[in-house]
Amino acid sequence: LAPPDGYQVQSGPGGHTVGPTDVDPVTDQDFVLAANPAVSGTVSGADGPLVGATVVLSSGGSEIARAETGADGGYVFDRVPPAADYTLAIPDPPDTYRVPTPLSVSTLGGDSTGNDFALTRPGSIEGHVRNADTGAAVADATVTIGGSSGSTPLSTDAHGDYALSNLSPGDYSIDLPLPRGT
């Protein structure tokens, strides 16, 4: 028996020999098919469910299927063959969201649910350095922004502005070391 796509043989007859003189029909030679498991989850961003995000299911580096999230941010891959080595990824996230870490899933135990992605956007920090007495912009001041991945020194522009973008979520410090004698 070759089961239809999305199904597997759960049980079947072991076989039967029909002899040359057998005239009675052979009965009770039934097959039981089971639907293959599903893989599902949601994709959300800072403002809630993300509609239209493409989730890719792959195995061994080869793409098997793509699913697009619905209005609730949910996606489903129906009737995938049981396997231990599936990977879920969002290679091209919507808007300015970061590419999330892929998820490893298995369908050997049945449906794999709750495979959720919470996408993040890169953050930014910006500000101005002004003279307290005059309110004038201070150009070429060094502002240091520190976070879990280290510190980044920035120089203010002619307008006293500084900015650092593409930051991962986390806590940051902002420091303006004053020159000696001030």
Buried (B, 14 or more C-beta within 10 A) or exposed (E): EEBEEEEEEEEEEEEEEEEEEEEEEEEEEEEEBEEBBBBBBBBBBEEEBBBEBBBBBBBEEEEBEEBEBBEEBBBBBBBBEBBEEBBBBBEEBBEEBBEBEBBEBBBEEEBBEEBBBEBEBEBEBEBBBBEEEEEEBBEEBBBBBBBEEEEBEBEBBEEBBBEBEEBEEEEBEEEEEEEEEE
